[in-house]
Amino acid sequence: MERLETMVLKKKRKMIILMMNKTCFKVGATTRLKSGGTVLILILSIASLFSVYQVLDFDFEKFCSVSLSNLNVYACLVCGKYYQGRGRKSHAYTHSLEAGHHVYVNLQTEKVYCLPDGYEINDPSLDDIRHVLNPRFSRDQVVQLEKNKQWSRALDGSDYLPGMVGLNNIKETDFVNVIIQSLMRVTPLRNFFLIPENYQHCKSPLVHRFGELTRKIWHARNFKGQVSPHEFLQAVMKASKKRFRIGAQSDPVEFISWLLNTLHADLRSSRSNTSIIYKCFQGELEVVKETHGAERGKVVMETTRMPFLMLGLDLPPPPLFKDVMEKNIIPQVPLFNILKKFDGESITEVVRPSIARMRYRVTRLPQYLILHMRRFTKNNFFIEKNPTLVNFPVKNLELKDYIPLPAPKENEKLRSKYDLIANIVHDGKPGEGVYRVFVQRKSEELWYEMQDLHVAETLPQMVALSETYMQIYELQQ
């Protein structure tokens, strides 16, 4: 039988090279022996071949490139294309004969096969591919994420911080990217989705795609230093009935409101109306509504309590006059001023669904507080943007100093001090422009500016120098 020699190329860069009559064959090819069998030239470590990671990309939907079916799909590890089945009449089998590509991984079971022979390949060197196809975390690894300060080296040679990877903008999807990056800072939510067993009972594709995206963003063994949210976006389009879709700019506040409510509806248990979403974000308001009764001069007051996932704050109207330099004055307002809407005394007048005077008071604070500045107003003709800058603290937002809060239970301490963890801003004209987000990396308490694939460290002072649109605060422990 012909002689097989093994060549080791550096540490973690190994492959078997078949030497036959001093001829070197290509990786992924087969050669026929005198005995009639075939020998497959295997990749023992994906890091050894730069051509492989350039074609393998598991961020896209798992559909056969020929039949468009999502059943029993295999990825060709030579060219990266997806094909269905591995039987004699399957598309993967045909591709192995036509293209001479012989190594395939089942995208669901993660088993690797040699086609057309059909035997399974068991080799630990293929674990690199399996980890990228389906990133996995142990519970101990999840706990250590907050302490990790190390950079990771992607297989394409780029360096990245797990959890701080850029996201591809798939045609005007920056409104989705900023929400994803913000939610990745919510520790209990992230930890929940890093362990698939937490939601294995759930049949919602949206839940599982969000979990997969979370694991890819925090994975330390990626092929490249960015992630494409393509599969998640496809699930969003289907679940929202194309309310949010690729190629159409939408409002990130509307998107996060829809996303949190949909995830809650999919995850809640039948016995109790609770989920990881409500545990993180749900608070409670007391609402006093004053309306005019049927009798003239009679005022009807109605008091109710209602849960909330987000608080909307009203910005003061911008000035109509200009300064001596003939330039528009950009007003500024402290966050504490616009938070007075929830002091239980300030009156907010509404016209829909009927004319009423409303007063709001917070009766229960959430662990994570989402604030939304009402920066855009729509009418029948156009959208206006309020340029007012909001001055806010990055750390130690003490709510009890500005709005009345309920007394804590016996033997409990009132906790009402928050730290900012994410700040979404809008740049450009209303109806146009782009969204970007500032997020905090807790392990080092550093701030990063993120806009699609752009990820750069920034100073905490820069976070407050922009037209903030939405913020997420974390309650101090």
VOLONU-960619 format. One record per residue (C-alpha): residue number from 0; residue in one letter; z negated, x, y negated. Coordinates in Angstrom, 1 decimal, always signed. Example, Ala and Ser with C-alpha at 12.3 -4.5 7.8 and 13.67 -1.06 7.14 Angstrom:
REM VOLONU-960619
num  residuo  z  x  y
0  a  -7.8  +12.3  +4.5
1  s  -7.1  +13.7  +1.1
//
This chain:
REM VOLONU-960619
num  residuo  z  x  y
0  m  +0.0  +0.0  +0.0
1  e  +0.8  +1.1  -3.5
2  r  -2.0  +3.0  -5.3
3  l  -4.1  +1.2  -8.0
4  e  -5.7  +3.3  -10.7
5  t  -8.2  +2.1  -13.3
6  m  -8.2  +3.4  -16.8
7  v  -11.2  +2.8  -19.1
8  l  -10.3  +2.6  -22.9
9  k  -13.5  +3.1  -25.0
10  k  -16.7  +1.0  -24.7
11  k  -16.0  -2.7  -24.2
12  r  -12.2  -2.1  -24.2
13  k  -11.2  -1.9  -20.6
14  m  -8.3  -3.1  -18.5
15  i  -6.8  -2.5  -15.2
16  i  -3.4  -0.9  -15.4
17  l  -1.3  -1.1  -12.3
18  m  +0.4  +2.2  -11.5
19  m  +3.3  +1.9  -9.1
20  n  +5.8  +4.7  -8.9
21  k  +4.4  +5.9  -12.2
22  t  +5.5  +2.6  -13.9
23  c  +3.0  +0.7  -16.1
24  f  +3.4  -3.1  -16.1
25  k  +2.5  -5.5  -19.0
26  v  -0.8  -7.3  -19.1
27  g  -0.6  -10.8  -17.7
28  a  +2.4  -10.0  -15.5
29  t  +2.5  -9.9  -11.7
30  t  +4.1  -7.5  -9.3
31  r  +5.1  -8.1  -5.6
32  l  +3.7  -5.7  -3.0
33  k  +5.3  -4.7  +0.3
34  s  +2.9  -6.9  +2.1
35  g  +4.5  -9.9  +0.3
36  g  +1.5  -10.7  -1.9
37  t  +1.2  -10.4  -5.7
38  v  -1.2  -8.4  -7.8
39  l  -2.2  -9.7  -11.2
40  i  -2.8  -7.3  -14.1
41  l  -6.1  -8.7  -15.6
42  i  -7.7  -8.2  -19.0
43  l  -11.3  -7.1  -18.3
44  s  -12.3  -7.4  -21.9
45  i  -10.6  -9.5  -24.6
46  a  -11.7  -6.9  -27.2
47  s  -9.3  -4.5  -25.6
48  l  -6.1  -6.1  -26.7
49  f  -5.4  -6.9  -30.3
50  s  -2.4  -9.0  -29.3
51  v  -4.5  -11.5  -27.4
52  y  -7.0  -12.6  -30.1
53  q  -4.0  -13.1  -32.5
54  v  -2.6  -15.9  -30.4
55  l  -5.8  -17.5  -28.9
56  d  -7.2  -20.2  -31.2
57  f  -9.4  -22.9  -29.8
58  d  -10.0  -24.6  -33.2
59  f  -7.1  -27.1  -32.7
60  e  -7.0  -30.3  -30.7
61  k  -6.9  -29.8  -26.9
62  f  -3.5  -31.5  -26.4
63  c  -0.6  -30.3  -24.1
64  s  +2.1  -28.9  -26.3
65  v  +4.7  -30.7  -24.2
66  s  +3.3  -34.1  -23.1
67  l  +0.7  -34.4  -25.9
68  s  -1.8  -35.5  -23.3
69  n  -5.5  -34.4  -23.6
70  l  -6.2  -34.7  -19.9
71  n  -6.6  -31.6  -17.7
72  v  -5.3  -29.2  -20.4
73  y  -5.0  -25.4  -19.8
74  a  -4.6  -22.6  -22.4
75  c  -2.2  -19.8  -21.6
76  l  -4.1  -16.6  -22.2
77  v  -1.0  -14.7  -22.9
78  c  +0.7  -16.8  -25.6
79  g  -2.1  -19.2  -26.5
80  k  -0.2  -22.4  -26.0
81  y  -1.7  -25.5  -24.3
82  y  -0.2  -27.0  -21.2
83  q  -1.2  -29.8  -18.9
84  g  -2.2  -29.4  -15.2
85  r  -1.6  -26.6  -12.8
86  g  +0.2  -28.3  -9.9
87  r  +3.7  -27.6  -8.9
88  k  +5.2  -30.2  -11.2
89  s  +2.9  -29.5  -14.1
90  h  +3.8  -28.0  -17.5
91  a  +1.5  -25.0  -17.1
92  y  +3.1  -24.2  -13.7
93  t  +6.6  -24.5  -15.2
94  h  +5.6  -22.2  -18.1
95  s  +4.2  -19.6  -15.7
96  l  +7.6  -19.4  -14.0
97  e  +9.8  -19.6  -17.1
98  a  +7.8  -17.2  -19.4
99  g  +6.2  -15.0  -16.8
100  h  +2.7  -15.8  -18.2
101  h  +0.2  -16.1  -15.4
102  v  -3.4  -16.4  -16.7
103  y  -4.7  -19.9  -17.7
104  v  -8.1  -21.2  -18.6
105  n  -9.1  -24.9  -18.2
106  l  -10.3  -26.1  -21.6
107  q  -12.9  -28.4  -20.1
108  t  -14.3  -26.6  -17.1
109  e  -13.7  -23.0  -18.5
110  k  -12.4  -21.9  -15.1
111  v  -9.5  -19.3  -15.1
112  y  -6.6  -19.4  -12.8
113  c  -3.6  -17.3  -11.9
114  l  -0.3  -19.4  -11.8
115  p  +1.9  -20.0  -10.0
116  d  -0.2  -18.8  -7.1
117  g  -3.1  -21.1  -8.1
118  y  -6.1  -19.0  -7.2
119  e  -9.2  -18.9  -9.4
120  i  -10.1  -15.6  -11.2
121  n  -13.8  -14.8  -11.3
122  d  -14.6  -11.9  -13.6
123  p  -17.4  -11.5  -16.1
124  s  -15.0  -9.8  -18.5
125  l  -13.6  -13.3  -19.2
126  d  -16.9  -14.4  -20.7
127  d  -15.7  -13.4  -24.2
128  i  -13.1  -16.1  -24.0
129  r  -15.5  -18.7  -22.6
130  h  -18.0  -18.0  -25.4
131  v  -15.3  -18.6  -28.1
132  l  -13.9  -21.7  -26.3
133  n  -17.4  -23.2  -26.0
134  p  -20.1  -21.4  -28.0
135  r  -23.6  -21.9  -26.5
136  f  -27.1  -21.2  -27.8
137  s  -30.4  -21.1  -26.0
138  r  -33.4  -22.7  -27.6
139  d  -34.9  -19.3  -28.3
140  q  -31.7  -18.2  -30.0
141  v  -31.8  -21.3  -32.2
142  v  -35.3  -20.5  -33.3
143  q  -34.3  -16.9  -34.2
144  l  -31.4  -17.9  -36.4
145  e  -33.5  -18.2  -39.5
146  k  -34.7  -14.6  -39.0
147  n  -31.4  -13.0  -38.3
148  k  -30.1  -10.7  -41.0
149  q  -27.4  -8.9  -39.0
150  w  -23.7  -9.1  -39.7
151  s  -21.4  -9.8  -36.7
152  r  -18.1  -8.1  -35.9
153  a  -15.3  -10.4  -35.0
154  l  -12.8  -9.4  -32.3
155  d  -10.2  -9.0  -35.0
156  g  -12.3  -6.3  -36.6
157  s  -13.6  -8.3  -39.6
158  d  -17.3  -8.6  -40.4
159  y  -18.9  -11.9  -41.1
160  l  -22.4  -13.5  -41.3
161  p  -23.0  -16.2  -38.7
162  g  -23.5  -19.5  -40.5
163  m  -21.7  -18.1  -43.6
164  v  -18.1  -18.2  -42.4
165  g  -15.2  -19.6  -44.4
166  l  -13.4  -22.8  -43.4
167  n  -9.7  -23.3  -43.5
168  n  -8.4  -25.8  -46.1
169  i  -6.0  -27.9  -44.1
170  k  -4.2  -29.4  -47.2
171  e  -6.7  -30.8  -49.7
172  t  -9.7  -30.9  -47.4
173  d  -12.0  -28.9  -49.7
174  f  -14.1  -32.1  -50.1
175  v  -14.9  -31.9  -46.4
176  n  -15.5  -28.2  -46.3
177  v  -18.2  -28.3  -49.1
178  i  -20.1  -31.0  -47.2
179  i  -20.0  -29.1  -43.9
180  q  -21.3  -26.0  -45.5
181  s  -24.1  -27.9  -47.2
182  l  -25.2  -29.7  -44.1
183  m  -25.3  -26.3  -42.2
184  r  -28.3  -25.4  -44.4
185  v  -30.3  -28.4  -43.2
186  t  -32.3  -26.6  -40.4
187  p  -33.4  -29.6  -38.2
188  l  -29.9  -31.1  -38.3
189  r  -28.3  -27.7  -37.5
190  n  -30.7  -27.0  -34.6
191  f  -30.1  -30.5  -33.2
192  f  -26.4  -30.0  -33.0
193  l  -26.5  -26.5  -31.7
194  i  -27.9  -27.8  -28.4
195  p  -25.4  -30.2  -26.8
196  e  -28.0  -31.7  -24.5
197  n  -29.6  -33.4  -27.5
198  y  -26.6  -35.8  -27.8
199  q  -25.0  -35.6  -24.3
200  h  -25.7  -39.4  -23.9
201  c  -23.6  -40.1  -27.0
202  k  -20.0  -41.1  -26.4
203  s  -18.8  -40.7  -30.0
204  p  -16.0  -38.1  -30.5
205  l  -17.2  -37.6  -34.1
206  v  -20.7  -36.5  -32.9
207  h  -19.3  -34.0  -30.4
208  r  -16.7  -32.6  -32.7
209  f  -19.4  -32.1  -35.4
210  g  -21.6  -30.4  -32.8
211  e  -18.7  -28.1  -31.7
212  l  -18.0  -27.2  -35.3
213  t  -21.7  -26.4  -35.9
214  r  -21.8  -24.0  -32.9
215  k  -18.6  -22.3  -34.0
216  i  -19.9  -21.7  -37.6
217  w  -23.2  -20.2  -36.3
218  h  -21.6  -18.3  -33.3
219  a  -22.0  -14.5  -33.4
220  r  -19.1  -13.7  -31.1
221  n  -16.0  -15.3  -32.8
222  f  -12.4  -14.1  -32.5
223  k  -12.2  -14.1  -36.3
224  g  -14.4  -14.4  -39.4
225  q  -13.4  -18.0  -40.2
226  v  -13.3  -21.3  -38.5
227  s  -10.8  -24.2  -38.7
228  p  -12.3  -27.7  -38.9
229  h  -9.1  -29.2  -37.5
230  e  -10.6  -31.0  -34.5
231  f  -13.5  -32.4  -36.6
232  l  -11.0  -33.6  -39.2
233  q  -9.0  -35.4  -36.6
234  a  -12.2  -37.2  -35.4
235  v  -13.0  -38.1  -39.0
236  m  -9.6  -39.6  -39.6
237  k  -9.9  -41.7  -36.5
238  a  -13.5  -42.8  -37.0
239  s  -12.9  -43.7  -40.7
240  k  -9.6  -45.4  -40.0
241  k  -7.8  -42.9  -42.3
242  r  -10.1  -43.5  -45.2
243  f  -10.6  -39.8  -45.2
244  r  -7.6  -37.8  -44.1
245  i  -5.8  -34.5  -44.2
246  g  -3.5  -34.2  -47.3
247  a  -5.4  -36.6  -49.5
248  q  -8.2  -35.4  -51.8
249  s  -11.4  -37.6  -51.6
250  d  -14.8  -37.7  -53.1
251  p  -17.4  -35.5  -51.3
252  v  -20.2  -37.9  -52.2
253  e  -18.4  -40.8  -50.6
254  f  -17.6  -38.6  -47.6
255  i  -21.2  -37.5  -47.0
256  s  -22.4  -41.1  -47.4
257  w  -19.9  -42.3  -44.8
258  l  -20.6  -39.3  -42.5
259  l  -24.4  -39.6  -42.4
260  n  -24.3  -43.3  -41.9
261  t  -21.7  -43.0  -39.1
262  l  -23.5  -40.2  -37.3
263  h  -26.8  -42.2  -37.5
264  a  -25.1  -45.3  -36.1
265  d  -23.7  -43.2  -33.2
266  l  -26.9  -41.4  -32.5
267  r  -29.6  -44.0  -32.9
268  s  -31.5  -45.1  -29.9
269  s  -31.4  -48.8  -28.8
270  r  -35.2  -49.1  -28.9
271  s  -35.8  -47.7  -32.4
272  n  -33.5  -47.5  -35.4
273  t  -34.0  -43.8  -35.9
274  s  -32.0  -40.6  -35.5
275  i  -32.0  -37.0  -36.6
276  i  -30.1  -38.2  -39.7
277  y  -32.9  -40.5  -40.8
278  k  -35.6  -38.0  -39.9
279  c  -34.0  -35.5  -42.3
280  f  -32.7  -37.6  -45.2
281  q  -34.2  -41.0  -45.3
282  g  -36.6  -41.9  -48.1
283  e  -37.7  -45.3  -49.5
284  l  -37.4  -47.0  -52.9
285  e  -39.3  -49.9  -54.4
286  v  -36.7  -52.0  -56.4
287  v  -37.8  -54.5  -59.0
288  k  -34.9  -56.8  -60.0
289  e  -35.1  -59.1  -63.1
290  t  -32.5  -61.9  -63.5
291  h  -32.2  -65.0  -65.6
292  g  -33.1  -68.1  -63.7
293  a  -31.4  -71.5  -63.8
294  e  -33.8  -72.7  -66.5
295  r  -33.0  -71.3  -70.0
296  g  -35.3  -68.4  -70.9
297  k  -36.8  -68.1  -67.5
298  v  -36.9  -64.6  -65.9
299  v  -36.9  -64.3  -62.1
300  m  -38.5  -61.1  -60.7
301  e  -37.8  -59.9  -57.2
302  t  -39.4  -56.9  -55.6
303  t  -38.0  -55.3  -52.4
304  r  -38.3  -52.0  -50.6
305  m  -35.1  -50.3  -49.4
306  p  -34.4  -47.1  -47.6
307  f  -32.1  -44.5  -49.1
308  l  -30.2  -41.3  -48.0
309  m  -29.2  -40.2  -51.5
310  l  -30.3  -40.8  -55.0
311  g  -27.6  -41.4  -57.7
312  l  -28.5  -40.0  -61.2
313  d  -26.8  -41.2  -64.4
314  l  -25.6  -38.6  -66.9
315  p  -25.9  -39.4  -70.7
316  p  -22.5  -40.1  -72.3
317  p  -20.8  -37.1  -73.8
318  p  -20.6  -36.9  -77.7
319  l  -17.4  -38.1  -79.3
320  f  -17.6  -35.8  -82.3
321  k  -16.7  -32.1  -82.6
322  d  -18.6  -29.2  -84.1
323  v  -17.7  -27.2  -87.2
324  m  -15.4  -25.0  -85.1
325  e  -13.4  -28.2  -84.1
326  k  -14.4  -27.8  -80.5
327  n  -16.0  -30.5  -78.3
328  i  -19.7  -30.0  -77.8
329  i  -20.7  -29.8  -74.2
330  p  -24.1  -31.5  -73.9
331  q  -26.9  -30.4  -71.6
332  v  -29.6  -32.4  -70.0
333  p  -32.7  -31.4  -68.0
334  l  -32.8  -32.7  -64.4
335  f  -36.2  -34.1  -65.1
336  n  -34.8  -36.4  -67.9
337  i  -32.3  -38.1  -65.6
338  l  -34.9  -38.4  -62.8
339  k  -36.9  -40.8  -65.0
340  k  -34.6  -43.5  -63.6
341  f  -37.0  -43.5  -60.7
342  d  -40.3  -43.6  -62.6
343  g  -40.8  -47.4  -62.0
344  e  -40.6  -48.1  -65.7
345  s  -37.1  -47.1  -67.0
346  i  -34.7  -50.0  -66.9
347  t  -31.2  -49.7  -65.5
348  e  -28.8  -52.6  -66.4
349  v  -26.3  -53.6  -63.8
350  v  -23.4  -56.1  -63.9
351  r  -22.5  -56.2  -60.2
352  p  -22.9  -58.3  -58.1
353  s  -24.6  -60.1  -61.0
354  i  -26.1  -59.2  -64.3
355  a  -29.6  -57.8  -63.8
356  r  -32.2  -55.4  -65.0
357  m  -33.4  -52.9  -62.3
358  r  -36.4  -50.7  -62.0
359  y  -36.8  -48.1  -59.3
360  r  -39.8  -46.2  -57.9
361  v  -39.8  -43.7  -55.0
362  t  -42.3  -44.9  -52.4
363  r  -41.5  -42.3  -49.7
364  l  -39.9  -38.8  -50.1
365  p  -37.5  -37.5  -47.5
366  q  -37.7  -34.0  -46.0
367  y  -34.3  -33.3  -47.5
368  l  -33.5  -34.9  -50.9
369  i  -29.8  -35.4  -51.8
370  l  -29.1  -35.9  -55.5
371  h  -25.8  -37.1  -56.8
372  m  -24.8  -36.9  -60.4
373  r  -22.5  -39.7  -61.4
374  r  -20.0  -37.5  -63.1
375  f  -16.9  -39.6  -62.7
376  t  -16.2  -43.1  -64.0
377  k  -13.2  -45.2  -63.0
378  n  -11.5  -48.0  -64.8
379  n  -8.2  -49.9  -64.4
380  f  -6.2  -47.1  -65.9
381  f  -7.7  -43.6  -65.3
382  i  -10.7  -41.6  -64.2
383  e  -13.0  -40.0  -66.7
384  k  -15.2  -36.9  -66.1
385  n  -18.5  -36.4  -67.8
386  p  -18.8  -32.6  -68.7
387  t  -22.5  -32.7  -69.3
388  l  -24.3  -29.7  -67.8
389  v  -27.5  -30.4  -65.8
390  n  -30.3  -27.9  -66.1
391  f  -32.2  -27.7  -62.9
392  p  -34.6  -25.3  -61.1
393  v  -33.4  -23.4  -58.0
394  k  -37.0  -23.2  -56.7
395  n  -40.2  -25.3  -57.1
396  l  -38.8  -28.7  -58.2
397  e  -42.1  -30.5  -58.5
398  l  -41.4  -34.2  -58.5
399  k  -44.9  -35.5  -59.0
400  d  -44.9  -34.1  -62.6
401  y  -42.0  -36.4  -63.6
402  i  -42.0  -39.5  -61.4
403  p  -45.0  -41.4  -60.0
404  l  -45.4  -40.9  -56.2
405  p  -47.4  -42.9  -53.6
406  a  -50.8  -41.5  -52.8
407  p  -50.9  -39.6  -49.5
408  k  -52.7  -40.9  -46.4
409  e  -56.2  -39.9  -45.7
410  n  -56.6  -36.2  -44.7
411  e  -53.1  -35.5  -45.8
412  k  -51.9  -33.5  -48.8
413  l  -49.2  -34.8  -51.2
414  r  -46.1  -32.7  -50.7
415  s  -43.6  -33.1  -53.5
416  k  -42.3  -29.6  -54.2
417  y  -38.6  -28.9  -53.3
418  d  -36.3  -25.9  -53.2
419  l  -32.6  -26.1  -53.7
420  i  -30.5  -25.1  -50.6
421  a  -27.0  -26.4  -51.6
422  n  -25.2  -27.2  -54.8
423  i  -21.7  -28.7  -54.9
424  v  -19.7  -28.3  -58.1
425  h  -16.3  -29.7  -59.3
426  d  -13.8  -27.5  -61.2
427  g  -10.9  -29.0  -63.1
428  k  -9.7  -32.3  -64.3
429  p  -10.8  -35.7  -62.9
430  g  -8.7  -36.8  -60.0
431  e  -7.5  -33.2  -59.5
432  g  -9.4  -29.9  -59.4
433  v  -11.3  -28.4  -56.5
434  y  -14.7  -28.4  -55.0
435  r  -16.9  -25.4  -54.2
436  v  -20.5  -25.0  -53.1
437  f  -23.4  -22.6  -53.6
438  v  -25.6  -22.3  -50.5
439  q  -28.7  -20.3  -49.7
440  r  -29.1  -17.9  -46.7
441  k  -32.7  -18.4  -45.8
442  s  -33.2  -15.2  -43.8
443  e  -32.7  -13.1  -46.9
444  e  -33.1  -15.8  -49.6
445  l  -29.7  -14.8  -51.0
446  w  -27.1  -17.2  -52.6
447  y  -23.5  -17.4  -51.6
448  e  -20.5  -19.0  -53.3
449  m  -18.2  -20.7  -50.8
450  q  -14.8  -22.2  -51.5
451  d  -12.7  -22.7  -48.3
452  l  -12.1  -19.2  -46.9
453  h  -13.7  -17.5  -49.9
454  v  -17.3  -16.4  -49.2
455  a  -19.1  -14.1  -51.7
456  e  -22.7  -13.3  -52.6
457  t  -23.8  -14.5  -56.0
458  l  -26.9  -14.4  -58.2
459  p  -29.3  -17.3  -58.3
460  q  -28.7  -17.6  -62.1
461  m  -25.0  -18.4  -61.5
462  v  -25.9  -21.4  -59.4
463  a  -27.0  -23.4  -62.4
464  l  -24.1  -22.5  -64.7
465  s  -21.6  -25.1  -63.4
466  e  -20.9  -28.8  -63.5
467  t  -23.1  -29.8  -60.5
468  y  -22.0  -32.9  -58.6
469  m  -24.3  -33.0  -55.6
470  q  -27.4  -31.2  -54.5
471  i  -29.6  -30.9  -51.4
472  y  -33.2  -30.0  -51.9
473  e  -35.6  -29.0  -49.1
474  l  -39.3  -30.1  -49.1
475  q  -41.6  -27.0  -49.1
476  q  -43.7  -26.9  -45.9
//
